[in-house]
């Protein structure tokens, strides 16, 4: 079995409720769902992480998805992350 680390997160009551609803809908525990989301997020390229975290300036937000896709299409290192 892989070594695991326990990590606490803080959610708003509304986010907790939505997470519970989703976990029931998909038949997955909240811990498993949260763990998979964190694993997915940390494996994404830095451009995707920055977009998810809202780190791009307001001026670029409308264009950021197109810019990221163009950059990923031209970067051979992102082709391996399928």
N, C-alpha and C positions, 0 to 999 in steps of 0.2 A: 504494500500500500504506500502511495506517495505521502511524503511528509506534508502536513497541513499547518496553516497558521490561522488562528482565530483573530478576527478583526471586527470591531464594532463600527456600526454606521449610525448616523442620525438622520431620521426622516421626519417630514411633517406628517401629521395624522392623516391627511388626504393621500399622500404618497404611500403611506403604510397600507391604507385601505385598498388602494389600486393594486399594490403589489400582492396583497392577500387575494384579491379577486382574480388576478392573473394566474397566481400559483394554483388556485383551485380550478380555474378554467383549463389549465394545461396539465394538471396533475403532477406538479413539481413542487417541492418544498420551497419556501421563501429563501432559505439559506442556499439551496442549489441554484435557484434562479439568480440571486444576487452574485454568487460566486461565478457563474457563467458569464454574467454581464461584465464583471470586472476583468475576467480572463480575456474576453473579447476586446474590451476597451484597451487593455494594456498591450494587446498584440497588433493594434492598428498603427498605421504610419502617423508620425507626429502631426501632419497636416490635418488628418481626420480627428485626432485627439483635440487639437486646438479648435477646430470647428465645433465639436461637441461641447467643449468647455466655454464656447462663446468668446474666444480670445481675439477674433478678427475684428477690426474696426467696423463701425456701422456702415461706413462708405463702401466696404467690400462685401457685406453680408449677402446682397442680392446676387453677386457674381461668384461667391466663394465655392459653391458646388461645382460649377463649370470649370473654374480654375484648378480645383483639386483633381477633378477627373482628367483634365488635359495633362496636368503634371504627372499623375500616376500612369497615364497611357504612354508617356514618353520616358518614364523611368523604369528600366529593366528590373531593378531590385524589387519593385512592387508587384511584378508579374508572378513572383514565387509565393505570394501571400494569399493564395486562393483557398 
